[in-house]
Amino acid sequence: MSSELTEKYLTEEWWVGEGYASPDDVPVPDWHWAILEERMGRYKTEPVEWIPWEDVKKELMQQILDEIERRKK
């Protein structure tokens, strides 16, 4: 897909013009907002330890390899 087409596809105007709902038209239940507010409050008050992507990727790959070995047995 060309970058022009991709950009057009990703713009909100295209979706609305094609009859799709805009993000503002999609209802969000109150309980979703409550969870978001709770998590944002916790994020602001608790220290966050970020894990580098390379470490996450290495761990995921190890889990996949372990599962493959487990299934071979």
Residue, then its C-alpha position, 0 to 999 in steps of 0.5 A: m500500500s502506498s504511503e499516500l493511501t496509508e495516510k488517507y486510510l488512517t485519517e479520521e476524515w476518511w473513516v467518517g467519509e466512508g460512513y464509519a463512526s468517529p472516535d467521539d461516536v463510540p460510547v465508552p461505559d462509565w466503568h471503563w472510565a473508572i478503571l482508566e482513572e484508577r490506573m492513571g492515579r496509580y501511575k502518578t503515585e507509584p514508581v514505574e520500572w520500565i523494562p527495555w524492549e530488548d529484554v521483553k523480546k528476549e523473555l518472550m522468545q524464551q517462553i516461545l522456545d520453552e513451549i515448543e520444547r514442552r510440546k515436543k515431549 
